[in-house]
Amino acid sequence: MTTLVLVLGDQLSPTVAALRAANRTDAVVLIAEVAAEAGYVRHHKKKLAFVFAAMRHHAAALTADGWRVDYVRLDDPENRDSLTAEASRAGARHRATRVLATHAGEWRVADAVERWAADAGVPVEILEDDRFICPRARFDAWAAGRKQLRLETFYREMRRETGLLMNGDRPIGGRWNFDADNRKPAAGGPRFPHPPRCDPDPVTDQVLALVENRFADHPGALHPFWFPVTRDQAGRAADHFFAHTLAHFGDFQDAMLRGEPFLAHSVLSIALNVGLLDPLDLCRRAEAAYHAGTAPLNAVEGFIRQILGWREFVRGLYWRDMPGYRDRNALGATRPLPDFYWTADTDMACVREVVGQTMAEAYAHHIQRLMVTGTFALLAGIDPIAVHEWYLAVYADAYEWVELPNTLGMSQFADGGVVASKPYAASGAYINRMSDYCRSCAYDVRARTGPRACPFNPLYWDFLVRHRGRLARNPRLGPVYRTWDRMAEDSRAAALAAAAALLARLDGGGRV
């Protein structure tokens, strides 16, 4: 009697549900590297190397812990190239009489596993992934009957349920949200330590060689590779963040600086999203730092809100609204993704900096993604699916459950306002306020029109005019439209003409 236990590449926790339900004495754990998962978008080389290296180290840790592990490598000549095909092959190889799996994190994979399970010929039990703080049924119950699903309401309930940063039924500090205190530009601020670098061991070196050979045409730099690929390494990265960086995270979480890809960000999402770290544990450690007096409340609350609030919120939305959510395009955006999203070959210093950093590190923090590459795509009317697939490909922490609602909802407003109450449209003034990018730009961030005008400026007004029928009644945009209406007619015409010329140059393959 053999139980086959499926462990996916983003389920690298020793206590994942399928392992907890199994018995070491009669179980075989299947972990498989498959081409279908490696190539469904053109994943960044560092992302591929991270996932494969983490999978191999996790398999070794399970073996050391007494599990029998069947590990299928991508370069195995018998590899069938898909997860379900490998599951069938392993089931036959081990004469499995039942299969245990933890629910997949992405709808595409979950659907494939469920369809395979229906024809597997042996009982297949798919267990809820309880590594998250809010179960899917709990989120659905919260969302049922609500006209609007807003993070702030959900976040307050999660705070009450977990007791994090609570004094009885009231938030510590008298406020639920300290976001208004977290918008300082970083210029002239403290020096920010780089996240700890983890030197590749022989296992990771083998993966790096595999990726270099097999995925040479994929985007991004493979070296230097420094991501944590074991639970111990991820734990040391978390220790470093809480000891050295968390105290500054609140003040500077929205800031951007040239040559500073990480600032006060933890960069822990890469390890967290594959299971090398536990979300509730991270939140409790942040809370402990506040009580110990080593980090201020605005930093700790902001960090907890990103995990307990935003991360759980977008996961709940994803599973509630898939698979139809992926096809939403409320603003009718259809323009192809410009080549400079892959090459960084643009005169816009902000986009050049963020894309260049992305290709080097497979990482950019949330404001770089939302307010630079995301905002340009929104203003220019780029197809949201093309934007989604780009983010999914290039960031090492990107899995569809977390990335899709952030892109289609928060960044591109393609869901029509399910995630965000208004589009995150902005002119160049925001980027200038929160970064030093504009100082080295070929464009003038203060100019609205003319050949040297920052492209964000005319595109901002053009975007609002294009979508006035949908957005004018939004109370948060009413003052902006009134400003537009008060502008002189020739100024409005010049702004729209500048936008039209820029978009024509974009469509024609000209330099922007």
Summary of the structure (lengths in Angstrom):
residues: 512
radius of gyration: 23.6
end to end distance: 63.5
largest distance: 80.1
contacts: 1705
relative contact order: 0.10
helix: 52%
strand: 8%
